[in-house]
Amino acid sequence: MAKLQTRYVCQNCGKVAPRAMGRCPQCGSWNSMVEEVVAPPPTGTRLAEPGGRPGLGGGNLPRRMREIEGDSESRLAVPMGEFARVLGGGIVPGSMVLVGGDPGIGKSTLMLQIALEMALHSRVLYVSGEESERQIKMRALRLRDESGLPDELFLVTETNLETILEHTRAVQPALLVVDSIQTVYLPGMDSAAGSVSQVRECSSRLRDLAKASGISVFVIGHVTKEGIIAGPRVLEHIVDTVLYLEGDRFQSYRLLRSVKNRFGATSEVGVFEMREQGMIEVTNPSEAFLAERMVNVAGSAIAVTMEGTRPLLVEVQGLTSPTSLGNPRRTPNGIDINRLLIITAVLTRRVGVRLSEQDVFVNVVGGLRITEPAADLAVAAAIASSMKDAPVRADTVLIGEVGLSGELRMVGQMGARLNEAQKLGFRQAIVPRRVRRGAEPWPDGLQISEARSLREALALALLQE
């Protein structure tokens, strides 16, 4: 019998240590080292699945690169266009996709919808380790009626990975969904389900299954308090694609963001709206985010942000109020607090907007979160508009990064941003002044106002009585 070994593994980063430690030496997290008892891994190589194609499971021999077919992979068509956009055009056979997100954000609902849609044309096996078959059936009936349930969708509740692989060989699906990877375990390992070693080994076995048999595997993963996928970071390296489902739980909009994709563009985003019927695609998110906007109201400005290759127009709201505290508050919702501190300092120092005795609140409408500096000008205009009680021109978008000297700096993909603004009916755009010659031309039909500094841009944007 193999001798059991004891080791300590960090639940955050997967660092292995021979003894107990209060703080992980690699990631610095406290009380994350957990004791695990593991047996030595069995010897021998994994073989390819019976009848499957050679892949990571074994059976490959070195070949000359020019002898290998280099044609693009044929993809499985996904009826849900926003989901297909994030994946890069469809599901690649033999790929492994990890879907993560906060509890209750809609991961299981979205994947069940995908399974229902894909089962109309291909065989799908949905494996759940967290809910009973009755619970999943009730959710499916909420998405569509009994007569709309496809015959090629198979459902099983199981957490033993060896049993799951047996069911997969018997059903022979084109798509396998595992909900979730933290509940699956291998009985040959002494550690509990969800531990670092279990998650790593189970993911490797599912990866080998996908590459050897050509089955597309989707796994759902939990996230930590910091918003990252729970378990070792090696989990994200094992899979081909990592998708995050984001959004405010008190808002109806959800963003499906691609942070890693071996078969398409990264940072691509799909927009959905959570309704009683499930996740509904939002084909024109800019129009949806601006639907309830009040025009000619002080403290409102329109920014154009890029989510992957898609430009989105969002409303940025600013509010200033006299403070009763010694230190005025800076409260952002949807932007980084450090960007807000920089913008308020530039407004005070370079533009002369006295904010030292004002509480400043900034909100991005729709539950979105903007991380790029292209929205700096819109944030500054919203704050200045509220402070001076002068509305921003209703038909104007503002694009640009604000520097510490009060200057405006150009941002990338300006043509795509301006074209999106023009399609939605905006007539004017305030942008940084171009200093490089030979840049892409501005779109016709949109009045472009170039400003060198934040002071000039605010003079153009605000309606003065």
C-alpha positions, -999 to +999 in steps of 0.1 A: +000+000+000+013+034-009+024+056+020+003+086+027+019+120+029+009+152+047+014+186+032-001+221+036-016+238+006-027+275+002-064+276-007-058+309-025-028+304-048-020+267-045+014+271-028+026+238-012+045+239+021+059+210+041+048+225+074+020+246+088+023+283+083+001+312+094+008+332+062+013+320+027+049+328+016+038+332-020+005+353-020+007+367+015-028+356+025-034+348+062-048+315+075-051+300+040-027+270+045-048+239+048-035+204+057-041+177+031-033+140+032-026+127-003-014+094-017+014+093-043+000+096-078-003+063-097+023+055-122+016+051-159+004+074-186-032+083-194-046+068-226-069+083-250-106+077-247-119+046-265-128+056-300-116+092-294-090+112-313-055+114-300-048+145-278-035+152-243-046+118-232-017+101-251-011+084-284+006+113-302+039+110-320+061+139-330+052+152-365+065+179-388+046+211-384+040+215-421+023+181-421-003+192-395-035+207-408-037+243-399-073+251-409-095+269-384-115+247-361-151+241-370-173+256-343-207+245-329-232+272-336-247+289-305-282+303-310-276+329-283-256+356-302-242+374-272-228+342-258-213+333-292-197+367-294-178+362-261-166+327-272-153+341-305-180+329-328-191+296-313-181+266-293-149+249-304-151+210-302-128+196-276-125+229-257-128+235-220-145+266-207-146+279-171-176+301-161-173+320-128-192+347-110-207+357-076-233+335-059-268+342-073-255+362-103-271+337-128-243+312-138-265+281-135-294+298-152-272+309-182-256+275-186-290+257-184-303+281-212-272+272-233-278+235-227-315+238-237-306+257-269-277+234-279-298+203-272-320+212-302-292+203-325-267+183-305-267+159-275-260+176-242-252+161-207-258+184-177-241+173-145-251+190-113-234+185-079-253+212-061-290+209-070-314+180-073-329+169-106-363+183-095-348+217-088-332+219-122-364+207-139-383+235-121-358+260-134-360+246-169-398+249-169-394+285-159-373+291-190-397+272-214-428+250-212-428+212-210-433+207-247-402+229-255-378+206-235-355+189-261-351+151-262-313+153-265-308+170-231-297+145-204-295+154-167-277+137-138-269+147-103-234+133-094-202+144-077-180+114-082-158+122-113-153+086-122-190+080-123-194+113-144-169+100-169-188+067-171-220+085-178-202+106-204-190+075-223-225+060-222-243+092-234-216+104-259-226+141-257-213+169-279-214+192-249-208+184-212-218+209-184-204+204-149-220+225-121-198+230-103-161+220-103-158+226-065-183+198-058-166+172-079-141+148-064-120+117-072-125+089-047-088+078-050-077+110-032-081+115+005-087+153+004-122+167+004-141+180-026-132+216-034-096+214-020-067+225-041-056+190-051-091+178-059-099+208-081-066+206-099-068+168-106-105+168-115-099+197-139-070+179-155-091+147-160-119+168-176-094+185-198-080+152-210-115+140-217-122+171-239-090+168-259-091+131-264-128+127-273-137+161-288-164+168-263-168+205-254-167+208-216-182+238-196-174+239-159-189+264-134-166+277-107-172+296-074-154+328-067-138+341-035-146+373-016-120+391-038-140+381-069-115+356-083-121+319-092-119+298-060-092+271-059-057+272-073-048+296-101-036+266-121-073+260-128-074+290-150-043+278-169-058+244-175-089+256-193-090+271-228-114+300-220-123+318-187-156+337-186-168+359-158-205+368-152-206+402-136-232+427-125-249+442-096-273+418-079-298+447-075-296+455-112-311+435-140-281+438-164-254+411-165-220+413-183-204+380-195-167+390-198-140+369-215-106+373-196-089+344-214-097+328-248-074+306-268-099+307-297-109+343-298-104+379-286-100+385-249-119+411-229-149+405-252-182+412-235-218+400-239-247+419-223-278+402-208-308+412-188-320+389-160-357+384-162-382+357-150-377+340-184-339+338-178-311+356-194-323+378-223-298+391-248-294+429-250-284+435-286-281+473-283-268+478-247-260+515-253-296+523-260-308+503-230-284+521-206-296+555-218-333+547-220-342+564-187-318+593-190-332+628-181-318+654-205-306+689-196-302+679-160-271+691-140-247+664-130-252+640-160-227+633-188-223+606-215-191+585-217-181+561-244-163+531-230-149+500-248-158+466-235-136+443-256-143+453-292-177+468-284-182+505-277-208+512-250-224+546-243-231+550-206-245+578-184-221+591-157-238+610-129-221+633-105-234+650-073-217+675-050-231+685-016-217+707+012-200+685+037-206+685+075-174+665+081-138+676+085-128+655+056-152+655+026-163+622+013-155+608-022-179+580-030-177+563-064-200+536-078-188+521-110-153+537-112-121+533-093-118+555-061-082+565-071-094+579-105-121+599-087-095+613-063-073+623-092-101+640-111-113+660-081-078+671-074-073+683-110-107+701-109-097+719-078-062+728-087-062+733-124-098+744-132-107+763-100-137+742-090-136+743-052-144+708-040-125+710-007-157+715+012-179+693-009-189+657-007-185+642-042-206+612-054-202+596-088-224+568-102-223+548-135-259+540-144-268+504-151-245+487-126-215+489-150-180+493-139-156+514-160-119+507-155-104+526-185-093+563-183-114+572-214-143+582-191-122+607-171-136+637-191-172+626-186-167+621-148-151+655-146-179+671-166-206+655-144-189+667-112-184+703-126-220+703-139-234+695-105-211+720-087-220+749-111-257+737-116-251+739-153-262+709-174-240+692-200-253+695-236-278+667-241-265+657-276-228+656-266-205+627-257-172+633-239-142+611-245-107+616-231-082+609-203-074+637-178-038+643-169-024+657-137-015+690-154-051+694-166-044+683-201-066+659-222-050+628-237-061+608-266-075+573-260-075+542-283-102+531-308-116+566-311-132+559-345-153+530-331-164+552-302-175+581-324-193+558-349-213+543-320-222+578-307-233+588-342-255+558-346-274+566-314-282+601-326-256+622-308-245+653-327-214+665-310-183+649-294-157+666-272-124+649-276-087+656-270-069+676-297-050+655-321-013+661-322-003+632-346-009+636-383-022+608-404-047+595-378-080+579-388-105+605-401-135+615-379-169+602-390-190+624-411-222+639-396-208+643-361-195+677-350-161+671-333-149+697-308-112+693-299-099+706-266-063+707-253-072+711-216-099+701-192-108+738-188-115+742-225-135+710-226-158+721-198-163+755-214-175+736-246-197+710-227-216+731-201-246+752-210-240+786-195-269+809-187 
